[in-house]
Amino acid sequence: MIDLEGVTKHYEVGPVMVTALAGIDLHVDTGEFVVVLGASGSGKTTTLNIIGALDVPSSGKVTVGGRDLTTSSRSELFALRRETVSFIFQSFNLFPGLTATENVEFGMDVSGKSGSASPADILDSVGLGHRLGHFPHELSGGEQQRVAIARALATGNPVLLADEPTGELDFKTGAQILKLLAEQANQDRAVLVVTHNREISRMADRVVEMSSGQIISDGPPEGGKTPLSELHW
Amino acid sequence: MKLLRLRWSLRDARRRWIQIVAIGFTLAIGIGLYAGLSSVTEWRLVSTDKSLEATSMYDLRATVSEGGDVSAGSLARIAGEIDGIHSYSERLVLDTQVETAVDGDELLVHGRIVGMDVSGSEQVVNDVYLIDDAVRPAPGAATPQVLVNRSFATFWDLPTSGTLTVGGDIGVDYVGSAVSPEFFLIVEGNGSLGKSNLAVLFAPLAAAQDISGRPGAVNDLVMTLESGADAAAVTEQLIAAAASQDGVLLDVLTREETPSYIGLIGSPELDQGIYNAISLLLFVGAAFAALNFSARMVEAQRREIGNSMAIGERPRSIIVRPLLIGLQIGIIGMILGVVVGYAIAFQTVGVVQELMWLPIFEQPFQGEIYAQAMAVGFAVPVLAVLWPVVRAVRVKPVDAIRSSHLASRGGSLGPVISRIPLPGRSLERMPFRNLMRAPRRTFLTLLTFTMSLAIMFAMLSLSSTFAGTFEQGNEELLGSEPDRFMVQMDSLYPVDGPQVQDVLADPTVQLGEPAMVLGANVTATASGDADDPIRLDLAVRFVDFGSTVWTPTASEGSLPRGSPGIVLADKAARDFGVGVGDEVVVTHPALVDGAFTHSTRTVEVAAIHPHPLRLNAYMDLSQASAWGFGGLANIVTGVPADGSSLNDVKRSLFGSGKGVALVQGLSETFQSVEDSQEQSRGVFFITQIFVVFLVMLIAFNTANINVDERSRDHATMFAYGIPVRRVIANLSMEGLLLGVVAAVLGGLFGYALLLWMALFLLPTAIPDIGMIVSVRWWEMAVSFVVALAAIALAPVFPGRKLKKMFIPGQLRVME
C-alpha cells in the first residue's frame, strides 16, 4: 500500500540546508498497524507528510495506493488525499463551525464514498453516539480526537495517517484512541501512527524507529506486541 | 519597556499591514468624504463671494413690469433720491433671437441683450468680467459691438471675435466673451442647457437701444446698498416713486432672491446635512471594521496576554501593544484622509465648475474642517481597540492560556443559532456555520457592509427622487402634448390685438391659447401662526379651465371653471396647512383705470394640483377680469403645427411677430430647476464610487482576516483533498451571505435615510419643491449586484496566499 524508496528531504533554513530525511526505504501493507517512533527532529512527521502528499520529497520515489506521488500533478495529489489517505492530527483540527456529525459528514462528502454506515453510526462506533449535535468546543479533548478519527474513517480511505494522536490527551483517553486506531488495521487499512512515546509503540504490529532522518530500526516491538491494558505513560 | 512595546507593536503591524492599511483607508474615506465635500462647500462660498465682489453684484434689481420701459435717467434719478442706495446703474435688458454659424451649421438660439455701461468704470453695478483676450465694446462703433457670455462661447467654441445676427436681421460684432454675476450660473431659460442655447450679449447701452429699437429707453436698474440699509424700505420707496413719477410698476428683486445667486450659494444646510449623514455612517462602518479587526487581533493574542498576566504584568501595560495598533490605524486614517479628501474635493470641484464658472475660484486648505474629521477619525479606532483589549485583560490568566478546546465559550448565541438545521452537504453548510459560530464578529462585519450599502441606497435614491420629481413636473406641464411650448410676450397685450393674434395665426403654431401669469403674494388665513402667517410668492397662471389642450390636474377638489377659486400646488397647500375649501389671502397686481396697483382679496382653495413646484398656482382665465386684466394676455401656449419643429416656431415668431420675448418648450422650463440639482447629483455619483470602493475594501479586509485566522481549517481541508478553488468559493459564499443580508438591511436603512433627507432635510433646504420619493429599483438592483459581486470576489485576492500555503506547517500550529 505504501512504498518509499530512497526518499530524501532537504529544507533551506536561511543559509543552512537541513536534511530532514536522508534516504529512507519503507514498505507498509494493508492491515498493518505501524508506529513511527522518534525524537523531535528525527524526520517522522516529514515522512508522514510525504506519504500523505502534503509535502514532496527532494529525491526518491513514493508510491501510495499504487500511485507514484513523485510524478503526480498537483490535482492528482489533491485527489489522492481525497481518495486514498486520511489524516488524524495531534490538535484534532476539527472544523469549529460544524457539529460532530457534520465533521464526520465532511469526511464522507470529500471522498464521495457513500458507505452503508451513516455519520451517526460511525460516531457511535467510536463511542460518541450521544454527542452527535455537539460542536467541537463542547467536547473534551478525547471526544474531539474520536470525532477526528470518525471523520477519517468516514472517508473510507485505505490509509490512515495519525500524527501524535495522543499528544494532547491523558493516558486513559489516549489508550482509547489507540485502541480505535488499532482496530482500523484489523479492517484492512494501513494505519501509520507517528509518536515520540515509546510506550505506545509497544502495542504496534511493527515499529519503525527514526533518528536524524534515517530509519535506524524496523520490526516488531521490542518484547513483542503488548496488550493495551499493560501500557502506562 | 515602552520601546519594546512599540517595537513589538510595529512587528504586529508589519505582519498585518494589509488589514491595518485597509482599515486606515476605510477611515480615510470617511474623513475624506466629510472634509473633502465640506471643503468644496467652503471653497464655493468663498469664491462666490469674491467673484460677486469683483463684479459688484447688485443688492437690489428693479425691472419695469410687464415689458415696459422708461426714459434713460428716470430710474437713476429715483435711485439718487432714496437714502441707503450706494451705487446704481441703468440697463436695458431685452430678450431676442441670436443667429450664428458654427462649423457651417446655422445656430438659432434664444438671446438676451443686456445694455449697460461696459466701460469698466468702478461705479458700474453688475459689471462684466472679461475673459482672456476680450476687449471692451466701443460704444460708437458703426456696427454695434457686444461681448458674448462665456458659457455660450465656450460651449460652441466660438472664435475670439466674430459676427452675430440679432432680432432677425441686425448684425453685431462680438469682441470677446465675458461673464456677469447673473450668468455665473445659468438657471433660467433652458437651465444648464442654456449654456448652449442662451446667448447673452453684453452691449453698450446705446447700442442695445439701437438694436432693440428702443432709443433712449431703459427698463432695469441695478443697485448696491449702503451698509446697514433696509432693503425692504428702499424697495417700497422705489416702487412708490416709480409709480408716482413714471406711472410704471417695478418688480424688485433682492440679490438673495435672484435665482442664479440662490444656485451659486446652494444650500449649505442641505449640503452639510447630507455630508454629515454620509460621513457619520462611514465613520460608524469604519468603527465597526476597526472594532472587529482589533477584537480578532486581541483574540489571536489571547495566550500572549494570558502569559503576560501570568508573569504579573500590569493590565495597563498589556493594553499598550494592541492600543498602539489602534493608534497606527488612526494615524494612517488621518494621513490618507487628507489625501482622499483632496482627491474627492478636486473631483467635486470639476463637477462644480462644469455647472458654474466663477472668475475667482480659490481653494484654501480648510484646516478646521480637516481637523474635525481627523479628530473623529483618530478617536474611532483607538476607542474601538480599547473595548476588546479591556475585555481581554479581565479574563483569568488560566483561561487565557488554555488550549482552544478547553477554553470556555459561554454566553453567546452562537451555539443556539448554529443548531439551525441546514440543507446541503457539510461543505455547503460551512459558510453559514462559520458565520453563526461567531455572531458578534459576524454582526460587526454585517453592520459595516450595511452602513456602506445604506449610503449607496440613499444616494442613488436621492438622485432618482430628484429625477422622479422633475419627471412628474414635466408630465404635469406637458399633459398629452410633449412638444407643448410657451410664448412669453414682452408685455401685456389684448387677446384680440395684433401681437397675440399674430402668434395664434402663425402657420407654425396650432392649438394656441392666450393665458396670463402674474406674481402674487399668498397667505393662509385659516391656520398657522396668526401673528406671523406663512407668506409665499406664487406665480398665478390664468388658464382656460375649459381647454381641451391642457389644464392642470386636480389631484384633490375640482378645477373652478368660471368661478374665482384658486388651484394650489400640493407643496404650497401643505406649507400653508390648507386643503380644498379653505381660504387664502392673495395680494396681487391689479390694473385699475390703466394704472398698475396692488389689491388684496380672499380666495377659496378649489383644488390641489400635483406639480412639485410650489410656485405654480392656477385660476380660470375668466377671473382675470376681476384683477383688472380681462381680455389681456402675456403668454400664449401651443404646440408646433404638423411638420413644424420648435425651432421653426422660434424662427417664425421671432422673425415676424411683434412683442415676442421668449419661445420655450415647456419641457425645458423645469429644466433650470432640475439643473440646479445637477451639482448634488454629481457629488452623489462621486460618493457612490467611494462607497463601492469602501465595500470592496471591507470585503477584501474581511476575506484577508478570514484566510489568516482559518489557516488551520483551510490546511485541514487541503489535507483532505479539498481544492483551493473550493475553499475560495466557500469564503465567497460566506461573504455573499453577509452581503445579501447587508443588502436587505442596507436597503431598509438607506430607505429610512432617504425619507429623512427627502421629508425633513430637503423641505428645509429647498422649500420650493415638493419632493416625490422615488426609487429606481432596477438601478438599485444593479448597484447592489455590483457591490455583492465585489464582496463575493474579495476572497480571490488572498487566494494566492492559500495556494502558497505550506500545509504541514499550518496543521501542526499549536495554540
Contacts between the chains, C-beta under 8 A, distances in Angstrom:
chain1	res1	chain2	res2	distance
A	45	B	808	7.2
A	45	B	812	7.2
A	46	B	808	8.0
A	49	B	807	7.9
A	49	B	808	4.5
A	52	B	719	6.9
A	54	B	718	7.8
A	54	B	719	6.1
A	54	B	807	4.8
A	54	B	808	5.1
A	54	B	811	7.5
A	55	B	807	7.7
A	55	B	808	5.7
A	75	B	723	7.3
A	78	B	718	7.6
A	78	B	721	4.9
A	78	B	722	7.7
A	78	B	723	5.4
A	79	B	721	6.4
A	80	B	721	7.2
A	81	B	718	7.6
A	81	B	719	6.2
A	81	B	720	6.1
A	81	B	721	3.5
A	82	B	720	6.7
A	82	B	721	3.1
A	82	B	722	7.7
A	83	B	721	7.3
A	86	B	720	7.3
A	87	B	716	7.7
A	87	B	719	4.9
A	87	B	720	7.1
A	87	B	811	7.6
A	89	B	716	7.4
A	89	B	811	5.7
A	89	B	812	7.6
A	90	B	812	7.0
A	91	B	403	8.0
A	91	B	712	7.7
A	91	B	812	7.5
A	91	B	813	7.5
A	91	B	814	6.3
A	91	B	815	7.6
A	92	B	405	6.9
A	93	B	712	6.0
A	93	B	713	7.6
A	93	B	715	7.7
A	93	B	716	4.3
A	93	B	719	7.9
A	93	B	811	6.4
A	95	B	430	6.7
A	95	B	433	7.8
A	95	B	713	5.8
A	95	B	716	7.2
A	96	B	437	5.9
A	96	B	713	7.5
A	97	B	418	7.1
A	97	B	430	6.1
A	97	B	433	3.5
A	97	B	434	4.3
A	97	B	436	7.2
A	97	B	437	4.3
A	98	B	426	6.2
A	98	B	429	7.2
A	98	B	430	6.6
A	98	B	433	5.6
A	99	B	418	7.6
A	99	B	419	7.8
A	102	B	426	4.9
A	102	B	429	6.5
A	102	B	433	7.3
A	103	B	426	7.5
A	105	B	425	7.1
A	105	B	426	4.1
A	106	B	426	4.2
A	106	B	427	6.8
A	106	B	720	7.3
A	107	B	720	7.1
A	108	B	426	7.9
A	109	B	425	4.6
A	109	B	426	5.1
A	109	B	427	5.7
A	110	B	427	7.5
A	110	B	720	4.9
A	110	B	721	5.8
A	110	B	722	5.9
A	111	B	721	7.9
A	133	B	419	6.5
A	135	B	415	6.2
A	135	B	418	6.5
A	135	B	437	7.9
A	136	B	405	6.6
A	137	B	404	7.5
A	137	B	405	6.6
A	137	B	407	7.5
A	137	B	409	4.7
A	138	B	409	7.9
A	138	B	415	7.2
A	139	B	405	7.5
A	140	B	405	7.8
A	141	B	403	7.9
A	141	B	405	5.6
A	141	B	406	7.2
A	144	B	405	5.6
A	155	B	720	7.3
A	163	B	811	7.6
A	163	B	812	7.3
A	168	B	403	6.9
A	168	B	405	7.9
